[in-house]
């Protein structure tokens, strides 16, 4: 059975050590990390702190973080790499190893809202 965890780059800052637990306890979870180097949805809400302190900027090589902890980690930068990377990540979990696939994305600031706000 495949278990998939989906994170953003801000979320891993809060719960990233859960990946260490998965490595230590040999829990083969596939973590998909969407990395846009920003808390992009917060840009319009935090203009002063972003300008003065870069408070919404996030950086890190989370695939390297996963490898350093003993898991499988891969950074995906090109759309053409997505399918093959997912297959490699699944193969790592099938071998009993937690895997983190870090997908580099753009900074999107528009979010869907359902039901639609009036």
N, C-alpha and C positions, 0 to 999 in steps of 0.2 A: 504494500500500500504506500502510495506517495503522499507525503505531507508537505505542503508548500506554505511558506511564510512570506508575506509581501511587506516590505519596509520602504520607507523613504529615507533619505540621508539624514534628516532630522531625527527620525524615530530610532535609528541605530545608535544615536548619541545617548538615548535614554535606556535602551535595552540591548545594546550590542554584546554585553557580557553573557547574554543568554546563548549566544553562539559558542562561547567557551564551555558552557554547561553541556551543550549538545556534543561537543568534541570529547569532553572528559567522560561523559556517560555513554558515548557511542550511540547517540540518537540521530539517525540519518534523515535530517530535515533538509529540504531544499529551500534556501532563502533567496528570494528575488529582491534585490535592492535597486531602487530607482534613484539615481544620483544626478541632481541638477546643480549641485554646489550652492544651494540656496534654500532658504525657507521662502520660496517664491510667492506663495499665497499670502504671506505676511508683508510683502513689500509695500503695498498701498496702506497698510495699517501701521507701519513702523518707519515712516520716512525719515524722521529726525535721528532715531537711533541707528538706522541703516547708514545715513550720510555721515554722522559723527563717529560711530563706533563699528560700522560694518556688522551690526548685530544679526543680520539675516544671512550673512555669508557662512557657508559650511565648506569644509574641505576635508579630504582624506582619501586614502587608497584602501577601501574597505575589502577589496579582494586580497590585497597583501595582508591585511589584518586577519582575515580568515585563514590564510596559509600559515601565518605566524602562530596561530593558535593550534595548528595541526589539522585543520579542515581543508576542503577543496575550495579554492577561490579563483575566480576568473573575472576580468574586467572586459566588458563588451562595448565597443565604441562604434561599430558599424552595423546598420540594420541587416545587412546580408549575413552577419555572424550569429544572429539571434537563434535560429533553429538548431544549428550545430552546437551552440553553447548550452542550450537547454538539454539537448541529448547528453552532452558530457556531464552536466550537473546531475541529471537523473541517474546516469551510470555510476557516478560517485556515491549517490545515496543507496543505490542497489548493492554496492560493495560495502555498505555499512558505514559510510563516512558522511558527515554533514557537509553540505556544499552551499557556497554563497556566490551567486551570479550578480555582478554589479553592472547594471545597464546605465550607461552615460546618456542622459536625456537633456532636453532644452528646458529653459526656465519658462514654464507656463504659469500665467497668473489668472487665467479664467477657469472657473470650476463649474461643474454642473450642479444644479440645485433642483431637487425634486421633493415635494411638488414645487412648481415654479413660484417664485416670490412675486407678489403684486407690487 
